[in-house]
């Protein structure tokens, strides 16, 4: 969040009603299959906030987030949650159930013969044929069908109309203009207006499956998606590209508290090639994917915290006279290397995908961790073993931050159950 965003939002929109101090925004970052981690964090959060034992009966609390914003696969998570918001806190564990039922074949398809791994020429020919057919290396029509089945857009509209949530925002990057867009859906009488900043802007329109496909269109792997903006068609790709200020949409809507769940790589030292070892195609591909999803979350959070701390130190009279307010941000990211976690599950990739990438030399597991392309695999491993491991990691990390989360959400720690001992 830039200082410009904080000051401009408050000065330009100072006539907007002050939100409830207890209101909180949820921001979910992108990362392909890795975003199953977010489902684990939110599942644990629901257990913490449900009266009684995490495994016992209890009356679920209302849905805890007023604004939801997502990028890439995080946009799929945010939209799913928004469509379930009328169910209150029960919406959070439902996301984990959705992820546990996923399979790669329900997300993408690669048509390749079984002998494609024989050599790179055959693998290259297979991928070239895919690109001609689908404008990308993978066919994502299975994901379109999965999202239509899983996300009730009518329920999303109902949740907004009945104020279970205030807004849903989905981000995507325009290949046509290079701008980073946030597509927002609110109730018709919502006072916030679209905004425009250098390199990024917001458009208010109903979120559709096409918006979700655009936001999650990993470059080269998934095809670009056309969307209509400003009266003409632009082609969009993954929202993680060119994402300069992931907290900006939440601030524009007036959120004073923002919970952010990223899936950034906490440690890559175990995946680094040995000195003088030439990187394989898989190592390069994994590094390229990490670059695409190298969001500016940490720097944005740090800047938001610095600005807010500065405002909090001002004399009370001066602070009250200023047209802006501090923002409290809590960010969670994996405590364990997701590359290393994916390395254990590479064999679960669909045979066609695994064989083709092996044929290209992109899954050279014979050269140790550096050549295994675990990072690349981690974005495509929509398989139960990896997904459930991510969910478990998310749950463990959330319980580790239990006190921080409950204080942030203004929940009495006396009411928070401890997890059952495994």
C-alpha positions, 0 to 999 in steps of 0.5 A: 500500500503506497502512501499515495493510496492511503492519503488519496483514498481518504481525501477524495472519499472523505464523505464516505461513511466510516466503516464499523471498527470491527470490519475486516478485509481478506486479501488472498494472493495467487499461486496456482495449486499452492493456494490450497494453503489458504484453505487450511488457514481459513479452516483453522480460523473457523475452528478458532471462532466457533464456540466449543471444541473445533470438532464438536457442535456449535453455532457458527458465527457470522461471516467474518470478512466484509470485503474479499479481494483475490489474485489468480487462484486466490481470486477463485478462493475469494469468489468461492467464499463470497458465494458461501458468505450467507452460511456465515463462518461455515463458509471457511471450512467449505473451501477446504472441502472444495480443494480436497475434492479437486484433481488436476483433470478438473483444472486442465488437460494436456493431450499427449501420447504415452511415449512423449517422454521419449525425446524432446522433439516429440515433447516439443511437437506435443506442446506446439500442437497444444498451443495451436489448439488452445493458445497456451500449453494447457487446455483449461476448459475443465476449470471452467466447468469446475468453477461453474459447478462450484461457484453460485454467482446468484448466491454471491449477488444475494450475499452482497444484497443482504450485506453478508459482505460489502464487496468482492474484488478480482484482479487481472493483468491486461496484455493489451494495455499493460495495466493491472485491473481490479474488477469489483462487484458490490451492491448497486447503492454502494458509495465507493466509486471506481479509481485509477492510479498509474498502472492500475485501475478498478472497474465495477461490474459483476464478477463472472467465471470469465473474470476468474479465468482471466485472473488465474491465467498463468502465462504460457500455461493457461490461455489469455481471456478476453474481457470487455472494459471501457467499451472494448475488448482486452485480453487478460492474464494472471493478476499476479503479473505487475501487481504493485500494490495488493493492499490497495483495493481493500484500502480504497473500500475503507478497510481499517483492518486487512488480513492477507494470506500469501503463498510466497516462498519462505525459503529456497536454499534447499532448492538452489543448484550447487555451485557451477551446476548448470540449471536444467530446463525445470529449474529455469521454468520454476524460477520463471514461475516464482518470478511471475508470482513474486508479489510485492506483498511483504513490502506493501505490508511493511509500508502500510505498517510504517505509515500507520505507525507514523499516524499513530504517533501523531498528537491526538488533536492533529490525528483527529484533524487529518482526513486519513486513518491508520490501517492494521495489517496481519499477513500469513505466509507458509512457514515451510518451503512449498517447493520442497513439499511439492518435490515429494509429490511430483509423481502424482502429476497427471501422466501426460503432463509429467511425461511431456515435461520430462521429455522437455527436460523440465522434470529432471529428478535425477539431478537432485532437488535443484533439477527436479523443477519442484517449483514448477510442479507446485503450481500444477499439482492439483492432486490430493496428496499435495493439496491436503499437505498444503491444507494441513500446513495452513492449519498448523501455521494458523494455530501457531499464530492463534493469539495474533489472529484472535487479537486481530479479529477482536475475539476473546482468547478465552473463547478460542478452543485449542486444537485437539492433540493429534 
